[in-house]
Amino acid sequence: MARRLTVRRLRTRERAAALARLAASPHGNLLVIDAVHASGLGTFPGDARSDVLAALEGRELAGVVSLQPTLALEDGAPPDVLDAFLPHLLALTAGLLKVRAEAAEAVWAPLRRVGRRALLDRYETAYATPPGEVPAVAPPPGACVRAARSGDLEALVHAARASLREEHRPDPFEGDPVGFRRWVAGRLPRATVVEEDGAPRFVGYADVQRAEGWLLQGVYTWPEARRRGLAAAGVAALCRRARAAGAAHVQLAVVEGNEAAERLYERLGFRPFARLRTILFG
């Protein structure tokens, strides 16, 4: 007999139950865990507000999905839970879908049928490691690892745009330079840079910082500074910060085909745990 499920926004008093449910797969659920922690709020100043839906069978929680800032499903959500969420997902006119590759088409096909268009559609490999297993890596002579500062803003705007171009992604700066610069400025508190000759030459962002895990994104090395150990030093420093904060693991994703990045992270102790599909749609 089919379950009768109702869907509504997750309530504050249900957060503990949702987090306990998601803890069964902390690697696969990290984006949803972060959204539940921050539901109704941005994790950092300037962030988009988190928006989380709950599927319930009577009063029992049956599933969780994050709509904002990223469309992410509870790992292993059964088909009836996904069906219950679909009317709410189809109301999204734009967003970023990031789920396990094998589950993506069940969400993307209905969105495509109602006219959503993929601006980016790619596969990634998700890697993770306990932060304490990442070796300490010293930066090359003359370079130093530090937290990003307000004076780095223009350099990090440049890096963000260059990274988007390298990944063949749309560049929002072209349509809204003020908004894009504000978005990068909002990420400064979570950014680590490697400085050389007085300027950043590597940047990485710890966009999710939870006890269950940290998620590293926006990892970028200036082209003229590549293959000299700056990325290894920067990522290792981010992992040391995660360990000091008590994070259970650190994870990141690599676009399929980026063999240099895969070799780097594997040398640092990261191991693959999932194949992801990322779709930016509008």
C-alpha positions as CSV (number, residue, x, y, z in Angstrom):
1,M,0.0,0.0,0.0
2,A,1.4,3.4,-1.0
3,R,2.3,5.8,1.7
4,R,0.4,9.0,2.1
5,L,3.0,11.7,2.2
6,T,2.6,15.4,2.8
7,V,5.3,18.0,2.0
8,R,5.9,21.4,3.7
9,R,8.8,23.5,4.9
10,L,10.9,22.0,7.6
11,R,10.1,23.5,11.0
12,T,12.6,24.5,13.6
13,R,11.5,21.9,16.1
14,E,12.1,19.2,13.4
15,R,15.7,20.1,12.7
16,A,17.1,17.6,15.3
17,A,15.1,14.7,13.7
18,A,16.2,15.7,10.2
19,L,19.9,15.9,11.2
20,A,19.7,12.5,12.9
21,R,18.2,11.1,9.7
22,L,20.8,12.6,7.5
23,A,23.6,11.5,9.7
24,A,23.2,8.0,8.3
25,S,25.1,9.3,5.2
26,P,27.1,12.4,6.2
27,H,29.2,12.3,3.1
28,G,26.3,12.1,0.7
29,N,24.1,14.5,2.7
30,L,26.5,17.2,3.6
31,L,24.8,19.9,1.5
32,V,21.4,19.0,2.9
33,I,22.8,18.9,6.5
34,D,24.2,22.4,6.0
35,A,20.9,23.6,4.7
36,V,19.0,22.1,7.6
37,H,21.4,23.8,10.1
38,A,20.9,27.1,8.4
39,S,17.2,26.7,7.4
40,G,15.7,30.2,7.1
41,L,19.1,31.8,7.3
42,G,22.2,32.2,5.2
43,T,25.2,30.3,6.6
44,F,27.4,33.3,6.1
45,P,26.5,37.0,5.8
46,G,25.3,37.7,2.2
47,D,24.4,34.1,1.5
48,A,21.1,33.0,-0.1
49,R,18.6,32.0,2.6
50,S,18.4,28.2,3.1
51,D,15.1,26.6,2.1
52,V,14.4,23.1,3.2
53,L,11.3,20.9,2.6
54,A,10.2,17.9,4.7
55,A,8.1,15.0,3.5
56,L,6.0,13.5,6.3
57,E,4.0,10.3,6.7
58,G,1.6,11.4,9.4
59,R,4.0,13.1,11.9
60,E,7.0,10.9,11.0
61,L,9.7,12.5,8.9
62,A,10.1,10.5,5.6
63,G,12.5,12.6,3.6
64,V,14.3,16.0,3.3
65,V,15.3,18.1,0.3
66,S,17.2,21.4,0.1
67,L,15.9,23.9,-2.5
68,Q,18.2,26.8,-1.8
69,P,21.0,27.6,-2.1
70,T,21.5,24.2,-3.9
71,L,18.9,21.7,-5.0
72,A,20.1,18.6,-3.1
73,L,18.2,15.5,-2.2
74,E,18.5,13.3,0.8
75,D,21.0,10.6,-0.2
76,G,19.1,7.4,-1.1
77,A,15.6,9.0,-1.0
78,P,13.0,6.4,-2.1
79,P,10.9,7.0,-5.3
80,D,7.7,7.8,-3.4
81,V,9.5,10.6,-1.4
82,L,10.9,12.0,-4.6
83,D,7.4,11.9,-6.2
84,A,6.0,13.8,-3.2
85,F,8.7,16.6,-3.6
86,L,8.4,16.9,-7.4
87,P,5.5,19.5,-7.5
88,H,7.7,21.8,-5.4
89,L,10.8,21.2,-7.4
90,L,9.0,21.9,-10.7
91,A,8.1,25.4,-9.3
92,L,11.7,26.4,-9.4
93,T,12.4,28.6,-12.4
94,A,16.2,28.4,-11.9
95,G,18.7,26.7,-9.6
96,L,21.7,24.5,-9.2
97,L,21.0,20.7,-9.0
98,K,23.8,18.6,-7.4
99,V,23.0,15.0,-6.7
100,R,24.4,11.5,-7.2
101,A,24.6,10.7,-10.9
102,E,22.2,7.8,-10.7
103,A,19.5,9.9,-9.1
104,A,19.8,13.0,-11.2
105,E,17.7,12.1,-14.2
106,A,14.7,11.4,-11.9
107,V,14.7,15.1,-11.0
108,W,16.1,16.6,-14.2
109,A,13.7,14.9,-16.7
110,P,10.6,16.4,-15.1
111,L,12.3,19.8,-14.9
112,R,13.3,19.5,-18.6
113,R,9.7,18.6,-19.6
114,V,8.4,21.8,-18.1
115,G,10.8,23.9,-20.1
116,R,13.9,24.3,-17.8
117,R,17.1,24.6,-19.8
118,A,20.5,23.4,-18.8
119,L,23.1,26.1,-18.7
120,L,25.7,23.6,-17.4
121,D,25.4,19.8,-17.2
122,R,28.5,17.9,-16.1
123,Y,29.7,14.9,-14.1
124,E,32.1,15.2,-11.1
125,T,33.8,12.8,-8.8
126,A,33.3,13.5,-5.1
127,Y,36.4,12.9,-2.9
128,A,36.6,12.8,0.9
129,T,39.2,12.3,3.6
130,P,39.4,12.6,7.4
131,P,41.2,15.9,7.8
132,G,43.8,14.4,10.2
133,E,45.1,12.2,7.4
134,V,46.1,15.0,5.1
135,P,49.9,15.6,5.5
136,A,51.3,19.1,6.3
137,V,52.5,20.7,3.1
138,A,54.7,23.7,3.2
139,P,54.3,26.4,0.5
140,P,57.2,27.0,-1.9
141,P,59.9,29.4,-0.8
142,G,58.7,33.0,-0.8
143,A,55.0,32.0,-0.6
144,C,52.7,32.1,2.5
145,V,49.3,30.6,3.3
146,R,46.8,33.0,5.0
147,A,43.2,33.8,5.4
148,A,41.7,36.1,2.7
149,R,41.5,39.8,3.4
150,S,39.3,42.6,2.1
151,G,42.2,43.8,0.0
152,D,42.1,40.5,-1.9
153,L,38.6,41.2,-3.3
154,E,39.6,42.2,-6.9
155,A,42.0,39.4,-7.2
156,L,39.4,36.9,-6.1
157,V,36.8,38.3,-8.4
158,H,39.3,37.8,-11.2
159,A,39.9,34.2,-10.1
160,A,36.2,33.4,-9.8
161,R,35.6,34.7,-13.3
162,A,38.7,32.9,-14.7
163,S,37.6,29.6,-13.1
164,L,34.1,29.9,-14.6
165,R,35.6,30.5,-18.1
166,E,37.9,27.5,-17.7
167,E,34.9,25.3,-16.8
168,H,32.8,26.8,-19.7
169,R,30.2,28.1,-17.3
170,P,28.2,31.3,-17.7
171,D,29.9,34.4,-16.2
172,P,27.3,36.3,-14.0
173,F,29.7,39.3,-13.8
174,E,28.8,40.3,-17.3
175,G,25.2,40.9,-16.4
176,D,25.6,42.1,-12.8
177,P,29.1,43.2,-11.9
178,V,28.0,44.7,-8.6
179,G,26.1,41.7,-7.5
180,F,29.0,39.3,-8.5
181,R,31.5,41.4,-6.6
182,R,29.2,41.4,-3.6
183,W,28.9,37.6,-3.8
184,V,32.6,37.1,-3.8
185,A,33.0,39.6,-0.9
186,G,30.5,37.5,1.0
187,R,32.7,34.5,0.6
188,L,35.9,36.2,1.9
189,P,35.4,34.9,5.5
190,R,35.7,31.3,4.3
191,A,38.5,31.7,1.8
192,T,42.2,30.7,2.2
193,V,44.8,32.1,-0.1
194,V,48.4,31.3,-0.9
195,E,50.2,34.6,-1.5
196,E,53.3,35.0,-3.6
197,D,55.1,38.3,-4.5
198,G,52.4,40.2,-2.5
199,A,49.4,38.8,-4.4
200,P,47.1,35.7,-4.1
201,R,48.1,32.9,-6.5
202,F,45.8,30.2,-5.0
203,V,42.4,30.4,-3.4
204,G,40.1,27.8,-1.9
205,Y,36.8,28.2,-0.1
206,A,35.4,26.2,2.8
207,D,31.8,26.8,1.8
208,V,30.3,24.3,4.3
209,Q,31.8,24.2,7.8
210,R,30.0,21.7,9.9
211,A,31.0,19.1,12.5
212,E,29.7,16.5,10.1
213,G,32.1,17.7,7.4
214,W,33.6,20.6,5.5
215,L,33.1,21.1,1.8
216,L,35.8,22.8,-0.3
217,Q,34.8,24.6,-3.4
218,G,36.1,27.3,-5.7
219,V,39.7,25.9,-5.6
220,Y,41.7,27.8,-8.2
221,T,45.4,28.4,-8.9
222,W,46.4,31.2,-11.2
223,P,47.8,29.6,-14.4
224,E,51.3,31.1,-14.1
225,A,51.6,29.6,-10.6
226,R,50.5,26.0,-11.3
227,R,52.5,22.8,-10.7
228,R,54.6,24.5,-8.0
229,G,52.9,23.2,-4.9
230,L,50.6,26.1,-4.1
231,A,47.4,24.1,-4.4
232,A,48.7,21.3,-2.2
233,A,49.8,23.8,0.5
234,G,46.4,25.6,0.3
235,V,44.2,22.5,0.4
236,A,46.3,21.0,3.2
237,A,45.9,24.3,5.2
238,L,42.1,24.1,4.7
239,C,42.2,20.6,6.0
240,R,44.2,21.6,9.1
241,R,41.5,24.3,9.8
242,A,38.8,21.6,9.4
243,R,40.6,19.3,11.9
244,A,41.0,22.2,14.4
245,A,37.3,22.9,14.1
246,G,36.5,19.2,14.8
247,A,35.2,18.3,11.4
248,A,34.7,14.6,10.8
249,H,35.7,14.8,7.2
250,V,36.6,17.1,4.3
251,Q,35.2,16.7,0.9
252,L,35.4,18.3,-2.6
253,A,34.4,17.4,-6.2
254,V,36.5,17.3,-9.3
255,V,35.1,17.7,-12.8
256,E,35.5,14.4,-14.7
257,G,38.6,14.6,-17.0
258,N,40.6,16.8,-14.7
259,E,43.4,14.3,-14.1
260,A,45.8,16.8,-12.6
261,A,43.4,17.7,-9.8
262,E,42.6,14.0,-9.2
263,R,46.3,13.2,-8.8
264,L,46.7,16.1,-6.4
265,Y,43.9,15.2,-4.1
266,E,44.8,11.5,-4.1
267,R,48.4,12.4,-3.1
268,L,46.9,14.3,-0.2
269,G,44.9,11.3,1.0
270,F,41.4,12.0,-0.6
271,R,39.5,9.0,-1.9
272,P,36.5,9.0,-4.3
273,F,33.1,8.1,-2.8
274,A,30.5,9.1,-5.4
275,R,29.9,10.2,-8.9
276,L,27.9,13.4,-9.0
277,R,25.9,15.2,-11.7
278,T,25.7,19.0,-11.5
279,I,23.1,20.9,-13.6
280,L,22.8,24.7,-13.6
281,F,19.3,25.4,-15.0
282,G,17.1,28.3,-15.9
